[in-house]
């Protein structure tokens, strides 16, 4: 990937019946590299499953529903759905056992990659946000990612060449917007988690990368809007009086981003690069060049300057409505 968010070329495919690995070997027969993707029933996760299957991976697609299983199976025989709920410790352990059994039956030595993609977006004014909603946001987007990583690391350690782990961050982990505090907090935390894990696993050659997409055309925007409305219904009247106009301005801004965002396939391309390139990056900012430059600029501006620019750009009024 270039400094402006454009992608480098991916490693080439092997000849018929084989795939070129990131170590440069061409392996014959069926898929000899396997990857697990969480949140693979739609959006970015489903796009990743499709792309990695096309690159010769055996893909374990983590899903939570029967509809998710159908979506995964529709991608072909090299995509296997696995029931996986990040909030259910027993389900995470069962998924790890299922993947281990499948790998053993196929004589695949280990798991070559893990893509921690599952997540939700909770929004609302922090003054009135139910604390349990904040806890659930962190549990899914941060604690759940760690739980899955811990459960699958024994399989990742068996891979040869060394396995790779990818976390799905966000530009919201670089810049925090008003009323997106819970989501941004989870993504900022994921930045730290990925950095620490990368250093801890360095002695074994297990690489950890973080994908930082800008706005992406995925169902998370519709799901987020519906969740925000349900959350708003629980707020007291005071929340509407103090924050109503500003919240609606941010919701309109988010809706526009969702409509004009990049395709999930662009993010999948970055994930594929992180899993297969001879020299993967530690971070991939995936956004159109102009937005990537704006993100970097805003991140390094003095806080008060950035606050003024964001307030103006989001058309937020100062003080009470």
KAVENBEL-V374156 format. One record per pair of residues at least 24 apart in sequence whose ideal C-beta (glycine too) atoms are under 6 Angstrom apart, sorted by sequence separation. I is the first residue (numbers start at 1). J is the second residue. D is the distance in Angstrom with one decimal. If there is no record, write none. Layout:
BEGIN
i = (I I)
j = (J J)
d = (D D)
END
This chain:
BEGIN
i = (33 34 35 36 37 38 31 50 53 31 49 53 31 41 167 116 41 49 86 19 221 114 60 169 171 215 162 163 164 165 166 167 168 169 171 111 142 162 217 110 111 137 141 216 215 216 218 31 112 142 110 134 138 216 109 110 137 112 113 114 115 116 117 216 86 125 213 92 96 100 126 92 96 123 123 86 92 211 122 253 121 250 209 249 249 48 249 179 246 179 209 45 44 207 209 210 211 212 213 214 34 245 34 35 214 34 35 36 37 38 39 33 38 39 37 38 121 121 123 166 124 128 166 38 128 164 125 175 171 175 174 23 115 113 44 43 43 42 47 51 47 44 48 43 47 51 44 48 22 22 7 10 10 11 5 5 5 1 5 4 5 4)
j = (57 58 59 60 61 62 56 75 78 57 75 79 58 68 194 145 71 79 118 56 258 152 99 210 212 257 205 206 207 208 209 210 211 212 214 155 186 206 261 155 156 182 186 261 261 262 264 78 159 189 158 182 186 264 158 159 186 163 164 165 166 167 168 267 140 179 267 147 151 155 181 148 152 179 180 144 151 270 182 314 183 314 274 314 315 115 316 247 316 250 280 117 117 280 282 283 284 285 286 287 108 321 111 112 291 112 113 114 115 116 117 112 117 118 117 118 220 224 228 271 231 235 274 148 239 275 243 298 295 299 299 161 271 275 218 218 219 219 264 268 265 264 268 264 268 272 267 271 276 278 269 272 273 276 285 286 287 284 289 289 292 292)
d = (5.2 4.2 5.8 4.3 5.8 4.0 5.8 5.4 4.7 5.9 5.7 5.2 3.7 3.0 4.7 4.5 5.2 5.4 5.7 3.0 3.3 5.4 5.3 4.7 5.7 3.6 3.6 5.4 4.7 4.8 5.1 5.1 5.4 4.7 5.0 4.0 5.3 5.2 4.7 5.4 5.0 4.3 3.5 4.7 3.5 5.6 5.6 5.5 4.8 4.7 2.9 5.1 5.6 5.8 5.4 3.7 5.4 5.4 5.0 4.8 4.7 4.8 4.4 6.0 5.5 5.9 4.9 5.4 4.3 5.9 4.9 5.9 5.6 5.3 5.5 3.0 5.0 5.4 4.2 5.6 4.6 5.9 4.0 5.7 5.3 5.8 5.9 5.5 4.9 5.0 5.6 4.5 5.8 5.8 5.9 5.1 5.0 4.8 4.6 3.3 5.3 4.7 5.4 6.0 5.2 5.8 3.8 5.3 4.3 5.7 4.4 4.2 5.3 3.1 5.8 3.9 5.8 4.1 4.6 5.6 4.9 4.8 5.0 6.0 4.3 5.2 4.6 5.6 5.3 6.0 5.3 4.2 5.9 4.6 5.9 3.3 5.5 5.2 3.8 4.3 5.0 4.7 4.5 5.4 4.0 5.3 4.9 5.0 4.7 5.9 5.3 5.6 5.8 4.8 5.5 5.9 4.8 5.2 5.8 4.0 4.0 5.3)
END
